[in-house]
């Protein structure tokens, strides 16, 4: 093997040809893989940053990426349930099936909010395993980073200490910004969200979710629901937050009725993002929340 490796180098072939091929379902998972894996990984992200990961469909390009993958890094908790099982099932790669070393779920590494709810369609798009939107919680992302380092170390034992060191670096960088985030959001009266995707960050910051534009998760806002929400919140202060791919009309209606501001906040970092982009993602949410406290 050493002779082959030396011949490879002498032939001028790139070192990344020896890298682990990682396929991440979302940009935040890709960011973690990139930060922890360093030069040892090549990362492909399946869900574009500006798309709702609930609503994607399995595509041939996904199956190609999964066919070549050594490791899948998924959010889990059924976030990708509408498309990931079909994509993996048709990829023809048994090494990345759930339960194998080549399949990693972030949500399985941390306790989840709203776990154990009944899978009742009358209650909307409920995830019985728990709320899957953990990436907006910096504390949970740190825990996932360390767990991912251990998984990569199992796959490349000679790089284990490097993976662990990068996880420590991710923790230091994110932890250093935490006091700023909490202090900046401290006086925010809270926010109305479109979906329960911001619940983890609001909980971590200790800021109240004042309501949801969706009457139940995954069900579009109705006029009756928005009227009830406006009536309940009349006289309160706050901000309406929505992602770029979530419809503007309902958020703007409620904001006009209440005299609030609508802020459009990113739900994911850029597809090729690094840790500074993750800090920027949380910054954007915290700045939007702080705007309501002025």
Sine and cosine of phi, psi and omega as CSV:
sin_phi,cos_phi,sin_psi,cos_psi,sin_omega,cos_omega
0.00,0.00,-0.64,0.77,0.01,-1.00
-0.89,0.46,-0.66,0.75,0.01,-1.00
-0.89,0.45,-0.64,0.77,0.04,-1.00
-0.89,0.45,-0.67,0.74,-0.01,-1.00
-0.89,0.46,-0.68,0.74,0.00,-1.00
-0.91,0.41,-0.64,0.77,0.06,-1.00
-0.89,0.45,-0.59,0.80,0.04,-1.00
-0.88,0.48,-0.72,0.70,0.01,-1.00
-0.90,0.43,-0.70,0.72,-0.01,-1.00
-0.89,0.45,-0.49,0.87,0.03,-1.00
-0.97,0.23,-0.10,1.00,0.03,-1.00
0.98,0.17,0.30,0.95,0.01,-1.00
-0.97,0.22,0.56,-0.83,-0.09,-1.00
-0.94,0.35,0.54,-0.84,0.02,-1.00
-0.90,0.44,-0.46,0.89,-0.05,-1.00
-0.92,0.38,-0.18,0.98,0.09,-1.00
-0.91,0.42,-0.33,0.94,0.03,-1.00
-1.00,-0.06,0.02,1.00,-0.11,-0.99
-0.96,0.27,0.36,-0.93,0.17,-0.99
-0.96,0.27,0.73,-0.68,0.07,-1.00
-1.00,0.02,0.92,-0.40,-0.03,-1.00
-0.94,-0.33,0.78,-0.63,0.12,-0.99
-0.93,-0.36,0.89,-0.46,0.00,-1.00
-0.97,-0.25,0.61,-0.79,-0.03,-1.00
-0.97,0.24,-0.56,0.83,-0.02,-1.00
-0.77,-0.64,0.24,-0.97,-0.02,-1.00
-0.90,0.44,-0.59,0.81,0.01,-1.00
-0.92,0.39,-0.60,0.80,0.07,-1.00
-0.94,0.33,-0.60,0.80,0.07,-1.00
-0.90,0.44,-0.63,0.78,0.03,-1.00
-0.88,0.48,-0.71,0.70,0.03,-1.00
-0.88,0.48,-0.70,0.71,0.00,-1.00
-0.87,0.49,-0.64,0.77,-0.01,-1.00
-0.93,0.38,-0.68,0.73,-0.03,-1.00
-0.93,0.38,-0.66,0.75,-0.07,-1.00
-0.99,0.12,-0.60,0.80,-0.06,-1.00
-0.98,0.18,-0.46,0.89,-0.02,-1.00
0.85,0.53,-0.67,-0.74,-0.03,-1.00
-0.96,0.29,-0.12,0.99,-0.03,-1.00
-0.98,0.17,-0.23,0.97,-0.08,-1.00
-0.83,-0.55,0.48,-0.88,0.23,-0.97
-0.88,-0.48,0.81,-0.59,-0.20,-0.98
-0.92,-0.39,0.74,-0.67,0.16,-0.99
-0.89,-0.45,0.74,-0.67,0.01,-1.00
-0.96,-0.29,0.76,-0.64,-0.08,-1.00
-0.99,0.10,-0.70,0.72,-0.09,-1.00
-1.00,-0.07,0.87,-0.49,0.05,-1.00
-0.86,0.51,0.52,-0.85,-0.06,-1.00
-0.89,0.46,-0.44,0.90,-0.07,-1.00
-0.99,-0.14,0.28,0.96,0.01,-1.00
-0.87,-0.49,0.48,-0.88,0.04,-1.00
-0.97,0.24,0.90,-0.44,-0.06,-1.00
-0.92,0.39,-0.27,0.96,0.09,-1.00
-0.93,0.37,-0.53,0.85,-0.31,-0.95
-0.97,-0.26,0.20,0.98,-0.02,-1.00
-0.98,0.22,0.22,-0.98,0.11,-0.99
-0.83,-0.56,0.51,-0.86,0.05,-1.00
-0.89,0.45,0.75,-0.66,-0.06,-1.00
-0.80,-0.60,0.39,-0.92,0.02,-1.00
-0.83,0.56,-0.58,0.81,0.00,-1.00
-0.90,0.44,-0.57,0.82,0.07,-1.00
-0.90,0.43,-0.70,0.71,-0.03,-1.00
-0.90,0.43,-0.60,0.80,0.06,-1.00
-0.90,0.44,-0.70,0.71,0.01,-1.00
-0.89,0.46,-0.64,0.77,-0.01,-1.00
-0.95,0.31,-0.54,0.84,0.02,-1.00
-0.88,0.47,-0.57,0.82,-0.04,-1.00
-1.00,-0.04,-0.03,1.00,-0.15,-0.99
-0.98,0.21,0.64,-0.76,0.22,-0.98
-1.00,0.02,-0.48,0.88,-0.05,-1.00
-0.56,-0.83,0.72,-0.70,0.16,-0.99
-0.97,-0.24,0.76,-0.65,0.10,-0.99
-0.91,-0.41,0.96,-0.26,-0.05,-1.00
-0.95,-0.33,0.38,-0.92,0.14,-0.99
-0.94,0.33,-0.77,0.64,0.00,-1.00
1.00,0.07,-0.31,-0.95,-0.08,-1.00
0.80,0.60,0.55,0.83,0.09,-1.00
0.94,0.35,0.23,0.97,0.06,-1.00
-0.86,0.52,-0.67,0.74,-0.06,-1.00
-0.99,-0.13,0.31,0.95,-0.14,-0.99
-0.88,0.47,-0.43,0.90,-0.05,-1.00
-0.97,0.25,-0.25,0.97,-0.09,-1.00
-0.60,-0.80,-0.46,0.89,-0.10,-0.99
-0.93,0.37,-0.69,0.73,0.01,-1.00
-0.85,0.53,-0.65,0.76,0.03,-1.00
-0.92,0.39,-0.65,0.76,-0.01,-1.00
-0.91,0.42,-0.72,0.70,0.02,-1.00
-0.92,0.39,-0.66,0.75,-0.04,-1.00
-0.88,0.47,-0.48,0.88,-0.02,-1.00
-0.98,-0.18,0.07,1.00,-0.03,-1.00
-0.99,0.13,-0.34,0.94,0.00,-1.00
0.92,0.39,0.58,0.81,-0.03,-1.00
-0.78,-0.62,1.00,-0.02,-0.07,-1.00
-0.91,0.43,-0.32,0.95,-0.05,-1.00
-0.95,0.32,-0.27,0.96,-0.04,-1.00
-0.94,-0.35,0.22,0.98,0.05,-1.00
-0.94,0.34,0.52,-0.85,0.06,-1.00
-0.78,0.62,0.69,-0.72,-0.06,-1.00
0.99,-0.12,-0.27,0.96,0.03,-1.00
-1.00,-0.04,0.29,-0.96,-0.01,-1.00
-0.89,0.46,-0.41,0.91,-0.02,-1.00
-1.00,0.08,0.19,0.98,0.04,-1.00
-0.81,-0.59,0.85,-0.53,-0.06,-1.00
-0.80,-0.61,0.79,-0.62,0.05,-1.00
-0.91,-0.40,0.85,-0.53,0.00,-1.00
-0.90,0.44,-0.67,0.74,-0.07,-1.00
-0.90,0.44,-0.39,0.92,0.02,-1.00
-0.97,0.23,-0.14,0.99,-0.08,-1.00
-1.00,-0.09,-0.15,0.99,-0.12,-0.99
-0.65,-0.76,0.40,-0.92,0.13,-0.99
-0.93,0.36,0.60,-0.80,-0.07,-1.00
-0.95,-0.32,0.58,-0.82,0.16,-0.99
-0.96,0.28,0.48,-0.88,0.09,-1.00
0.87,0.49,0.47,0.89,0.03,-1.00
-0.96,0.28,0.52,-0.85,0.11,-0.99
1.00,0.06,0.18,0.98,0.05,-1.00
-0.96,0.28,0.56,-0.83,0.01,-1.00
-0.92,0.40,0.60,-0.80,0.01,-1.00
-0.99,0.15,0.96,0.29,-0.05,-1.00
-0.96,-0.29,0.91,-0.42,-0.05,-1.00
-0.89,0.47,-0.38,0.93,0.06,-1.00
-0.91,0.41,-0.33,0.94,0.03,-1.00
-0.99,-0.10,0.19,0.98,0.08,-1.00
1.00,0.01,-0.39,-0.92,-0.07,-1.00
-0.99,0.12,0.94,0.33,-0.06,-1.00
-1.00,0.06,0.66,-0.76,0.07,-1.00
-0.97,-0.22,0.98,-0.22,-0.06,-1.00
-0.85,0.53,-0.49,0.87,0.01,-1.00
-0.95,0.31,-0.36,0.93,-0.02,-1.00
0.74,-0.68,0.23,-0.97,0.03,-1.00
-0.90,0.44,0.83,-0.56,-0.10,-1.00
-1.00,0.06,-0.07,1.00,-0.18,-0.98
-1.00,0.09,0.83,0.56,-0.13,-0.99
-0.97,0.24,-0.29,0.96,-0.17,-0.98
-0.92,0.39,-0.33,0.95,0.04,-1.00
-1.00,0.06,0.05,1.00,0.10,-1.00
-0.98,-0.21,0.96,-0.29,-0.06,-1.00
-0.88,0.47,-0.54,0.84,0.00,-1.00
-0.92,0.40,-0.67,0.74,0.03,-1.00
-0.94,0.35,-0.59,0.81,0.03,-1.00
-0.89,0.46,-0.58,0.82,0.06,-1.00
-0.89,0.45,-0.69,0.72,0.01,-1.00
-0.90,0.44,-0.64,0.77,0.04,-1.00
-0.90,0.43,-0.63,0.78,0.02,-1.00
-0.85,0.53,-0.69,0.72,0.01,-1.00
-0.92,0.38,-0.64,0.77,0.02,-1.00
-0.91,0.41,-0.62,0.78,0.03,-1.00
-0.92,0.40,-0.61,0.80,0.06,-1.00
-0.86,0.51,-0.65,0.76,0.01,-1.00
-0.93,0.38,-0.60,0.80,0.03,-1.00
-0.92,0.40,-0.69,0.72,0.03,-1.00
-0.89,0.45,-0.58,0.81,0.02,-1.00
-0.91,0.42,-0.54,0.84,0.08,-1.00
-0.92,0.39,-0.53,0.85,-0.05,-1.00
-1.00,0.09,-0.50,0.86,0.04,-1.00
-0.72,-0.69,0.97,0.24,-0.10,-0.99
-0.83,0.56,-0.56,0.83,-0.02,-1.00
-0.94,0.34,-0.21,0.98,0.04,-1.00
-0.96,-0.29,0.12,0.99,-0.13,-0.99
-0.84,0.55,-0.71,0.70,-0.03,-1.00
-0.91,0.41,-0.57,0.82,0.05,-1.00
-0.91,0.41,-0.67,0.74,0.04,-1.00
-0.89,0.46,-0.70,0.72,-0.01,-1.00
-0.91,0.42,-0.62,0.79,0.02,-1.00
-0.90,0.43,-0.62,0.79,0.02,-1.00
-0.93,0.37,-0.59,0.81,0.08,-1.00
-0.90,0.44,-0.65,0.76,0.07,-1.00
-0.89,0.46,-0.65,0.76,0.03,-1.00
-0.90,0.44,-0.67,0.75,0.06,-1.00
-0.86,0.50,-0.70,0.71,0.01,-1.00
-0.88,0.48,-0.70,0.71,-0.01,-1.00
-0.88,0.47,-0.70,0.72,-0.06,-1.00
-0.91,0.42,-0.71,0.70,-0.02,-1.00
-0.95,0.33,-0.68,0.74,-0.02,-1.00
-0.89,0.46,-0.55,0.84,-0.01,-1.00
-0.90,0.44,-0.45,0.89,-0.02,-1.00
-1.00,-0.01,-0.23,0.97,-0.10,-0.99
-0.86,0.51,-0.71,0.70,0.01,-1.00
-0.86,0.50,-0.61,0.79,0.04,-1.00
-0.89,0.46,-0.72,0.70,-0.02,-1.00
-0.88,0.48,-0.72,0.70,-0.04,-1.00
-0.92,0.39,-0.64,0.77,0.00,-1.00
-0.92,0.39,-0.64,0.77,-0.04,-1.00
-0.93,0.37,-0.57,0.82,-0.04,-1.00
-1.00,0.00,-0.04,1.00,-0.19,-0.98
-0.83,0.56,-0.62,0.78,-0.10,-1.00
-0.98,-0.18,0.18,0.98,0.05,-1.00
-0.94,0.34,0.72,-0.69,0.03,-1.00
-0.97,0.25,-0.14,0.99,0.03,-1.00
0.90,-0.44,-0.13,-0.99,-0.12,-0.99
-0.51,-0.86,0.43,-0.90,0.25,-0.97
-1.00,-0.09,0.76,-0.65,0.01,-1.00
-0.95,-0.32,0.41,-0.91,0.09,-1.00
-0.96,0.28,-0.72,0.69,-0.10,-1.00
-0.74,-0.67,0.10,-0.99,-0.02,-1.00
-0.99,0.11,0.38,0.92,-0.04,-1.00
-0.96,0.27,-0.34,0.94,0.02,-1.00
-0.99,-0.15,0.11,0.99,-0.12,-0.99
-0.88,0.47,-0.65,0.76,-0.04,-1.00
-0.89,0.46,-0.70,0.71,-0.01,-1.00
-0.92,0.39,-0.68,0.74,0.01,-1.00
-0.88,0.48,-0.65,0.76,0.02,-1.00
-0.91,0.41,-0.71,0.71,0.00,-1.00
-0.89,0.46,-0.62,0.79,0.00,-1.00
-0.98,0.21,-0.25,0.97,-0.05,-1.00
0.97,0.26,0.45,0.89,0.00,-1.00
-0.96,-0.29,0.62,-0.79,-0.09,-1.00
-0.98,0.20,0.61,-0.79,0.25,-0.97
-1.00,0.07,0.90,-0.44,-0.12,-0.99
-0.99,0.12,-0.22,0.98,0.02,-1.00
0.30,-0.95,0.10,-1.00,0.02,-1.00
-0.79,-0.61,0.64,-0.77,0.06,-1.00
-0.92,0.38,-0.55,0.83,0.10,-1.00
-0.96,0.27,0.76,-0.65,0.04,-1.00
-0.90,0.43,-0.60,0.80,0.20,-0.98
-0.63,-0.77,0.40,-0.91,-0.11,-0.99
-0.83,0.56,0.77,-0.64,0.06,-1.00
1.00,0.07,-0.08,1.00,0.01,-1.00
-0.98,-0.21,0.80,-0.60,-0.05,-1.00
-0.86,0.51,0.50,-0.86,0.03,-1.00
-0.85,0.52,0.60,-0.80,0.09,-1.00
-0.93,-0.37,0.38,-0.92,0.00,-1.00
-0.87,0.49,-0.67,0.74,-0.03,-1.00
-0.89,0.45,-0.66,0.75,0.00,-1.00
-0.91,0.42,-0.68,0.73,-0.01,-1.00
-0.91,0.42,-0.60,0.80,0.05,-1.00
-0.90,0.43,-0.69,0.72,0.02,-1.00
-0.89,0.45,-0.65,0.76,0.00,-1.00
-0.90,0.43,-0.68,0.73,0.01,-1.00
-0.89,0.46,-0.66,0.75,0.01,-1.00
-0.90,0.43,-0.66,0.75,-0.02,-1.00
-0.91,0.41,-0.60,0.80,-0.12,-0.99
-1.00,-0.10,0.00,1.00,-0.02,-1.00
-0.84,0.54,0.77,-0.63,0.00,-1.00
1.00,0.00,-0.16,0.99,0.06,-1.00
-1.00,-0.02,0.28,-0.96,0.11,-0.99
-0.95,-0.32,0.46,-0.89,0.02,-1.00
0.16,-0.99,-0.19,-0.98,0.00,-1.00
-0.63,-0.78,0.51,-0.86,0.08,-1.00
-0.98,-0.20,0.82,-0.57,-0.03,-1.00
-0.91,-0.41,0.70,-0.72,0.09,-1.00
-0.58,-0.81,0.42,-0.91,0.07,-1.00
-0.99,0.14,0.34,-0.94,-0.02,-1.00
-0.85,0.53,-0.53,0.85,-0.04,-1.00
-1.00,0.03,-0.06,1.00,0.04,-1.00
-1.00,0.01,0.60,-0.80,-0.13,-0.99
-0.89,0.46,0.60,-0.80,-0.08,-1.00
-0.99,0.12,-0.49,0.87,-0.22,-0.98
-0.86,0.52,-0.74,0.68,-0.05,-1.00
-0.92,0.40,-0.66,0.75,0.02,-1.00
-0.89,0.46,-0.68,0.73,-0.02,-1.00
-0.94,0.35,-0.59,0.81,0.06,-1.00
-0.86,0.51,-0.78,0.63,-0.03,-1.00
-0.90,0.44,-0.66,0.75,-0.01,-1.00
-0.89,0.46,-0.66,0.76,0.04,-1.00
-0.89,0.46,-0.68,0.73,-0.02,-1.00
-0.89,0.45,-0.56,0.83,-0.08,-1.00
-0.99,-0.15,-0.19,0.98,-0.09,-1.00
0.96,0.29,0.46,0.89,0.00,-1.00
-0.99,-0.15,0.06,-1.00,0.08,-1.00
-0.97,-0.22,0.56,-0.83,0.18,-0.98
-0.98,-0.18,0.76,-0.65,0.08,-1.00
-0.86,-0.50,0.77,-0.64,0.07,-1.00
-1.00,-0.05,0.87,-0.50,-0.08,-1.00
-0.87,-0.50,0.60,-0.80,0.03,-1.00
-0.93,0.37,0.55,-0.84,0.04,-1.00
-0.99,-0.14,-0.32,0.95,-0.03,-1.00
-0.66,-0.75,0.40,-0.92,0.18,-0.98
-0.95,0.31,0.14,-0.99,0.10,-1.00
-0.85,0.53,0.43,-0.90,-0.08,-1.00
-0.87,0.50,-0.50,0.86,0.02,-1.00
-0.97,-0.24,0.45,0.89,-0.16,-0.99
-0.93,0.36,0.35,-0.93,0.11,-0.99
-0.83,-0.55,-0.13,-0.99,-0.13,-0.99
-0.87,0.49,-0.56,0.83,0.03,-1.00
-0.89,0.45,-0.52,0.85,0.06,-1.00
-0.95,0.32,-0.53,0.85,0.08,-1.00
-0.92,0.40,-0.67,0.74,0.06,-1.00
-0.86,0.51,-0.65,0.76,0.01,-1.00
-0.91,0.42,-0.57,0.82,0.05,-1.00
-0.88,0.47,-0.76,0.65,0.01,-1.00
-0.92,0.38,-0.61,0.79,0.07,-1.00
-0.81,0.59,-0.70,0.72,-0.05,-1.00
-0.88,0.47,-0.69,0.72,0.04,-1.00
-0.91,0.41,-0.71,0.71,-0.03,-1.00
-0.91,0.42,-0.66,0.75,0.04,-1.00
-0.88,0.47,-0.65,0.76,0.03,-1.00
-0.91,0.42,-0.66,0.76,0.05,-1.00
-0.91,0.42,-0.67,0.74,-0.03,-1.00
-0.90,0.43,-0.47,0.88,-0.03,-1.00
-0.89,0.46,-0.45,0.89,0.00,-1.00
-0.98,0.19,-0.23,0.97,-0.05,-1.00
-0.99,-0.12,0.07,1.00,-0.05,-1.00
-0.98,0.18,0.00,0.00,0.00,0.00
